[in-house]
């Protein structure tokens, strides 16, 4: 289906059952900026069974999705994968079978295209092998975050993984470098998070009692004079959860241009050259959809963390 000038009503097939409506629209409206997709949803122009929805609303078999007309200039197909990116991704496959693919995503690569981004991880992977042409993201990590990411090869696997994430049966462990010395007594942060979606599609999150439950366990891995390498294990999966929880306790993540105020970074000149987010999805543990066997995978430390740690050791 392409972009048309008429309202379209699309019935959800078994292939898209359980998929988020924003991901469904990104696939249906190829080339439409992500910010525009979110705006259509927010304004109520996208409907599921004649009712308003949210970007994270999951689709059910037989749902009727109203897709409003959209005409725009210079709508482009996804960009072509470069040889360098292809080599990186094929060399950083952590696990693969007939149902799932787990990759060590590099920092700076969005999980999918849109909002001026011609090529994301999922579009790049679909170009590498013919049998990967229909793969879908099982979850997301931020563009600036590196590390473990699960991709589903089949509809059945996608549904099972979505359910496991919803039921908190997937264990994720992150490593982060934060400004200053993390207090030993802070081993857990339970602070509700409220998300705001801007017209640009940018998401901003803050600690607010009106928000949703968010729970992160923390552990000190190594202490430096100007920073601390920590482990973070989120029990919930809120947007920017680890980043905001670190900011909340006064130790934002190094290189976080969204949640680390400039004056905080100015107190640590040793880290002035660490410009990128030092957050890495180091490990992931989940059950394979078909067999139920538990798989535990680890991704080599991210480049951003490597660079920042080398600065601390100079």
N, C-alpha and C positions, 0 to 999 in steps of 0.2 A: 504494500500500500504506500502511496506517495502522499504528497501534500496537495490538497485540493482546495477549491474555492467553495465547496459545499460541505455542510455538516455531514459527518460520517458516523454511523452506528455500527460498532464492531462487537460481535459476540466472542466472548473469551473461550478459546478452545482448551483442550487438555494440556497443550504445550505451554500455555501461559498461566495456567491455574497456579495460584500461590505467589505470583510475581507482584512486586510493588507497581502501583499504577504509574509512578514517574519513570521507572525503567521501561515499562511497557510503551509509554508514549515516546521515550527517546528512541526506541527501536522502530515504532510506527512512523514517527515524524523525523526521518533521517535528515540531519543537517540543520534542524531547527535549534537555535541556541538554547542551552539548558535553562537560562534565566527566563526565556520566553515560555518554556514548558511549565515552569513553576508558577509563572504569572497566570497562565491559563487555568491552572488548577486552583490557585488562590482566589481568583475572581469568580469561580464557580462555573466557568465555561466548559470544563470537563465534568461529566456526570457519570456515575455508575448506577444503573437502574433508576435513572431520573433523580438521583440524590447527589448532593455535593460530596466531595471526598478530600482526603489529604494526600500529600505525596507518598506517604508510607502505607496507604491503604492497600491491602492485599486483595488480589482478584480471585474470584471463585468461578468454577466451571459454569458456563452459561450466562454469566454477567453480560449486560449490554453496556458498553462504554461509548459515551457520546464524545466524539472528537470534533472540536469546533473548526471552522474553516481557518486556514492560515495561509496567507500569501506574503512572501517576503523576497527581497532581492538578494542575490548572491548566496542562495542556499547551496552549501557545498557538501559533497560526499566526504566521508572520512579520508584523512590523509593517508599516504602510502607509507608503510613501515620501511625504515632505513635498514641497511645491512648491519650497521652497528647495533641498533636496537634489537633486531632479529637475533643476532649472535648473543647479545646479553641475555635475552629472555630464554632462549633455548639452552643456554648454559647455566640458568638459574632456576630450572624446574626442580623442585624439592621432592615431588611425588607425582606419579601419574598412573592411573589405571583406566578401565573402560568407563568409569563414572565421574571421576573427579581429576582435577589438575590443581596442584599447589605450586605457586611461584613466589620467588623472593622479589617483590616489587621494588624498583629503585625509587629513591626520593625524587620528586619533581615530575613524576609521571602520574597524571590523573588516572583513576580507575576506568573512567570512560570520557569520551569527548563531549563537547558542548561549551557554550559560553565563550566562544573564541578559541577553544581547544579543538584542533582538527583531529587529533589522534590520542586516544586513551589506551590504557592497557588492554581492555577487552577487544577494542577494534584492532589493535596490533596483533594480539594472539590469534584472532579469527583469520588473519592473513597468512599465518605461518604454515598451517597445514589444512588441507581440505576438510579433514575430519574434525577440525576445530571451528568450522565456519558458523556453527549454531550454539557455541558455548555461551553461558551466562554467568554473571557474578553471583556468588552465593552470599557475599557480604561486601563491605567497603572499608577502606582505610583512607585517611586524608591524602591528598596529593603530595604533601610535603613529607609524609611518613613512609619509611621504607619497611620491607619485611614481608612476613607470611600472608598470603592471600589465597583463598580457596575459590576455584572456578568449577561450576557444574557442567558436565558434558551432556547430561540427559535431564528430561523434565522430572523424572522420578527422583533423581539425585538432588535436583534443585529444591523440590518440595521438602524432602527429608532434611536437608541442611537448613532450610529456612525454619523448619519446626524446631530443630535442635538449637539454633541460635535463639529463637523465641523462648524456648524452655530453659535456656542458660545451661545447656549441656556441652557447649563448646568452651574449652579453656584457652584463654589467650594471655600471654605474658609479654610485656613490653620492657624495653630498657630506655631510660631517658637520662640526659644530663641536665641538671637543674642548677640555677644560680645559687651560690651560697652553700652553707652547711645545713643539710636536712636534719631536723631534730630527731634524735633516736626514739623519742616517745611517740612520734607520729607514724603509726603502722597501718592506719586505716582512716579514710576520709569518707564520710557519709553526708553529702551535701546535695540537696535537690538542685536540678539544673533546668533552666528555662531557655528555650531556643527561640530565636527570632530570625525569620527569613526576610532579607532585604529584597527590594525590587530587582537588584542586580543578580539575585540568585545566591549571594553570599550569605553564609550562616554565621550568626553570632550567638554565643551562649554565655549565660551568667548564672551565678548561684542565686537562687530565689526560692523561697518557701512555696511559691505558687507553681514551681516546676515539677519535674518528674524525679522519682527516686533514682539516686546514683550512688554507687558504692565501689570504692577502689581500695585494694590492699597495697601497701608500699613496704619496700625493704631496701635498706642501704647496701649497695654492693661495694662502693669504694668512695672514700672521702678525700677531696683535694682542698687546697687552701681557698680557692675561689669557687668551687663547685662540688656537686655530689652526683655520682653515678648511682641511679636507683633502679629498682625493679618495680613495675606496676602491674597489678593483676586486676583488671576491671571485672566485677561481678555482674554489672549491668553494661549495656552497650549504647550509652547516650553519645550524641554528637559531641566531639571535642572533650569528652569526659576527663581523660587524664590531663590534658592541657589546662583545663579550667580548674580542676582540683589542685593541681600544682600551684597555679596562680593564687588560688583561694588561701593556701597556707603560707603564702609569701615567698615561694620558691618556684617562679615560672621556669619553663623549659628554655634552655639556651637556644637562641635563634628563632624563637617564636615571635614573629613580627605582629601577630594578632593579639596575643594575651600577655606578652612581656613588655611592659612600658619601657620606653627608651631610657628613662632615668635609672631604671634598674640595671640595664646592661652597661650603662656608663660607669657604674661602680666596679666593674670587673674588666679593666682594660686588657687583661691577659687573654680574654675571650673575644676581643673586638673583631677578630677576623673570622669568627664563627658566625656566619650569616644565615645558615640554613637550619631548619628545625632539627634538633637532636632527639628525635623520637623514633624508635625502631621496634617493629612487631617481631620480637626475637623468637618466640615459640608459639605453636598452636597444637592443640590436642582435640581430636574429634573422632566420632565413630563413622566408619565407612557406611554409606547408605544401604548397600546390599547385604554385606556380611555382618555388619555390626561390630567388626573388629576395630579396636581403638588404635589410632595412629597418632604418634607424637613426633612433630617435626620442628627443626630449628633452622633459622636463617642466619648466615654469617652477619656479623655486625655491620650496620649501615655506614656508608661513606661519610655522612655528616657527623656521626659519632666518632668515627676514626679521626677525622680532621680536628674536631674539638679536643679530643683526648690528647692528641699529639701537641696541641698548643699548651695544654696544662703541664705536659712533661718537658717542655723546653727549658 
